[in-house]
Amino acid sequence: MTGTRRALVVVDVQNEYFDGILQVQYPPRDETLANITRAMDLAAELDIPVLVLRHELPEGAPVFAVGSPSWTLHPEVERRVTPDVKVASKSESSAFTGDGVAEWLASKQVDTLTIVGYMTNNCDIATAADAEPRGIAAEVLSDASGAIHLSNEAGDVAAEQLHSTLMVLLQSNFAAVADTDTWAEAARAGTALPKSDLGTSATQGRARFGG
């Protein structure tokens, strides 16, 4: 274990996000996958606990139906699942709703979650927000997560804009945001990643945009 008691949380890196209707659009999914697996390899090297989550819905569901190709972990993640890796299923957004997750994190005395995987705009942000009332810090790796294009009655947003906006939002309160290279340096040193706060972000925002 490092000085900061991290756990790497690999969120829903399933085939659905590569060839289904929820294909990750930004950052490029193959690049994010490479960074996810790099983080997994470093976690194994540094003895950082690893949690792999899999979203699961009943048979017949349009996505993540248990036993379907959509539900299956990406092969690059699957082959890194060793007996030391905790695997849990969930049917809601936050990682903390996964089977036995809260108890497992407590048993490892984890004080910081490093969140990678999909999607930025759903399970990643939900997990970071859910960590706050539990007294657990969160980190999100910006190049090891990803978003999709969205369009509905409230409007339209492209994946790049959505992902970039959510990284700023997370850094302002819910999580420390960094790329995988920066996180790797901090993980090796056992140090926390720097995070802003809402007051500082608001002050800098007014200086940038006025108001």
C-alpha positions as CSV (number, residue, x, y, z in Angstrom):
1,M,0.0,0.0,0.0
2,T,1.1,3.6,-0.7
3,G,0.9,6.4,1.9
4,T,-2.4,7.5,0.5
5,R,-4.6,4.5,0.9
6,R,-5.9,4.3,-2.7
7,A,-8.1,1.7,-4.5
8,L,-8.3,1.7,-8.2
9,V,-12.0,1.5,-9.2
10,V,-12.4,0.3,-12.8
11,V,-16.0,1.2,-13.7
12,D,-17.9,-0.8,-16.3
13,V,-15.3,-1.4,-18.9
14,Q,-17.7,-3.6,-20.8
15,N,-18.1,-4.4,-24.5
16,E,-21.2,-2.2,-24.6
17,Y,-19.0,0.9,-24.6
18,F,-17.0,-0.3,-27.5
19,D,-19.5,-1.7,-30.0
20,G,-23.0,-1.0,-28.5
21,I,-25.4,1.9,-28.5
22,L,-23.4,3.5,-25.7
23,Q,-20.1,3.7,-27.5
24,V,-17.7,6.1,-25.9
25,Q,-17.1,9.1,-28.2
26,Y,-14.5,11.2,-26.3
27,P,-11.7,10.8,-25.5
28,P,-11.1,8.1,-28.2
29,R,-12.1,4.8,-26.5
30,D,-9.1,2.9,-27.6
31,E,-6.8,5.5,-26.0
32,T,-8.9,5.5,-22.8
33,L,-8.7,1.7,-22.7
34,A,-4.9,1.8,-23.0
35,N,-4.7,4.2,-20.0
36,I,-7.2,2.1,-18.0
37,T,-5.1,-1.0,-18.4
38,R,-1.9,1.0,-17.7
39,A,-3.4,2.1,-14.4
40,M,-4.4,-1.5,-13.7
41,D,-0.9,-2.7,-14.3
42,L,0.6,0.0,-12.1
43,A,-1.8,-0.8,-9.4
44,A,-0.8,-4.4,-9.5
45,E,2.9,-3.4,-9.3
46,L,2.3,-1.0,-6.4
47,D,-0.1,-3.4,-4.5
48,I,-2.9,-0.9,-4.8
49,P,-6.2,-2.7,-4.4
50,V,-8.3,-3.0,-7.6
51,L,-12.0,-3.1,-7.9
52,V,-13.6,-4.1,-11.2
53,L,-17.3,-3.2,-11.6
54,R,-19.7,-4.5,-14.1
55,H,-23.1,-3.0,-14.8
56,E,-25.8,-5.7,-14.9
57,L,-29.4,-5.7,-15.9
58,P,-31.9,-8.5,-16.3
59,E,-32.0,-10.8,-19.3
60,G,-33.7,-9.2,-22.3
61,A,-32.6,-5.6,-21.4
62,P,-31.3,-3.6,-24.4
63,V,-27.9,-3.0,-22.7
64,F,-25.9,-4.9,-20.1
65,A,-28.2,-7.9,-20.0
66,V,-26.6,-10.4,-17.8
67,G,-24.7,-13.0,-19.9
68,S,-24.9,-10.9,-23.1
69,P,-21.9,-9.6,-25.1
70,S,-22.9,-6.1,-24.0
71,W,-22.5,-7.1,-20.4
72,T,-19.1,-8.8,-20.8
73,L,-15.9,-7.1,-19.6
74,H,-13.5,-6.0,-22.4
75,P,-10.9,-8.7,-22.9
76,E,-8.1,-6.4,-21.9
77,V,-9.6,-5.8,-18.5
78,E,-10.8,-9.4,-18.2
79,R,-7.3,-10.8,-18.6
80,R,-6.1,-8.6,-15.8
81,V,-8.7,-9.9,-13.3
82,T,-6.5,-12.0,-10.9
83,P,-7.6,-13.6,-7.7
84,D,-6.5,-10.4,-5.9
85,V,-8.9,-8.2,-7.8
86,K,-12.4,-7.6,-6.4
87,V,-15.1,-8.0,-9.0
88,A,-18.6,-6.7,-8.3
89,S,-21.9,-6.3,-10.1
90,K,-24.2,-3.3,-9.8
91,S,-27.5,-2.1,-11.3
92,E,-27.2,1.6,-10.3
93,S,-24.7,4.3,-11.1
94,S,-22.5,4.6,-8.0
95,A,-19.8,2.1,-7.5
96,F,-20.8,2.0,-3.8
97,T,-24.0,0.2,-4.8
98,G,-22.0,-2.8,-6.1
99,D,-22.2,-6.1,-4.3
100,G,-20.0,-5.9,-1.2
101,V,-18.1,-2.8,-2.4
102,A,-18.5,-0.6,0.7
103,E,-17.4,-3.5,3.0
104,W,-14.5,-4.4,0.8
105,L,-13.2,-0.8,0.7
106,A,-13.6,-0.6,4.5
107,S,-11.6,-3.8,4.9
108,K,-8.8,-2.3,2.8
109,Q,-8.9,0.9,4.9
110,V,-9.2,2.9,1.6
111,D,-9.3,6.6,1.9
112,T,-9.0,7.5,-1.8
113,L,-10.7,6.1,-4.9
114,T,-9.0,6.4,-8.2
115,I,-11.9,6.2,-10.8
116,V,-11.4,5.1,-14.3
117,G,-13.8,3.7,-16.9
118,Y,-17.2,4.6,-18.1
119,M,-19.0,6.8,-18.4
120,T,-17.8,10.2,-17.3
121,N,-21.4,11.5,-17.5
122,N,-23.0,8.7,-15.4
123,C,-21.3,6.2,-13.2
124,D,-18.0,8.1,-12.8
125,I,-19.5,11.3,-11.5
126,A,-22.0,9.4,-9.4
127,T,-19.2,7.5,-7.7
128,A,-17.2,10.6,-7.0
129,A,-20.2,12.4,-5.6
130,D,-21.2,9.4,-3.5
131,A,-17.7,9.2,-2.0
132,E,-18.0,12.7,-0.5
133,P,-20.5,11.9,2.3
134,R,-18.6,8.7,3.1
135,G,-15.4,10.7,3.9
136,I,-13.5,9.1,1.0
137,A,-11.5,11.3,-1.4
138,A,-11.9,10.7,-5.1
139,E,-9.7,11.0,-8.1
140,V,-10.8,10.8,-11.8
141,L,-8.3,10.1,-14.6
142,S,-9.4,12.3,-17.4
143,D,-7.8,10.3,-20.2
144,A,-8.9,6.9,-18.7
145,S,-12.6,7.8,-18.8
146,G,-15.0,8.9,-21.4
147,A,-18.4,10.4,-22.4
148,I,-21.0,10.0,-25.2
149,H,-22.9,12.4,-27.3
150,L,-26.3,13.3,-25.7
151,S,-29.5,14.8,-27.1
152,N,-32.9,15.0,-25.4
153,E,-35.7,17.4,-24.6
154,A,-33.3,19.6,-22.6
155,G,-30.9,20.1,-25.5
156,D,-27.8,18.7,-27.2
157,V,-24.2,18.3,-26.1
158,A,-21.3,16.7,-27.9
159,A,-19.1,14.2,-26.0
160,E,-16.0,16.3,-26.0
161,Q,-17.8,19.3,-24.5
162,L,-19.6,17.1,-22.0
163,H,-16.4,15.3,-20.9
164,S,-14.4,18.5,-20.6
165,T,-17.1,20.3,-18.7
166,L,-17.5,17.5,-16.2
167,M,-13.8,17.4,-15.6
168,V,-13.9,21.1,-14.6
169,L,-17.0,20.4,-12.4
170,L,-15.4,17.4,-10.7
171,Q,-12.1,19.3,-10.0
172,S,-14.1,22.2,-8.5
173,N,-15.5,20.0,-5.7
174,F,-16.0,16.3,-6.0
175,A,-12.6,14.9,-7.2
176,A,-9.0,15.6,-8.1
177,V,-8.7,15.3,-11.9
178,A,-5.5,14.3,-13.6
179,D,-4.2,12.4,-16.5
180,T,-2.8,8.9,-16.1
181,D,0.9,10.0,-16.2
182,T,0.4,12.5,-13.4
183,W,-1.6,10.0,-11.4
184,A,1.2,7.4,-11.9
185,E,3.8,9.8,-10.4
186,A,1.5,10.5,-7.4
187,A,0.8,6.8,-6.9
188,R,4.5,5.9,-6.9
189,A,5.1,8.6,-4.4
190,G,2.1,7.8,-2.3
191,T,0.9,11.4,-2.4
192,A,-2.5,12.9,-3.0
193,L,-3.4,14.7,-6.3
194,P,-4.1,18.4,-6.0
195,K,-7.8,19.4,-6.1
196,S,-9.4,22.8,-6.3
197,D,-12.5,23.9,-4.4
198,L,-15.7,25.7,-5.3
199,G,-14.7,29.1,-3.9
200,T,-11.3,29.1,-5.8
201,S,-12.9,27.8,-9.0
202,A,-15.6,30.5,-8.8
203,T,-13.1,33.2,-8.2
204,Q,-11.0,32.1,-11.1
205,G,-14.1,31.7,-13.2
206,R,-15.1,35.3,-12.6
207,A,-11.6,36.5,-13.4
208,R,-11.8,34.5,-16.7
209,F,-15.3,35.3,-17.8
210,G,-16.4,38.3,-15.7
211,G,-19.6,38.8,-13.9
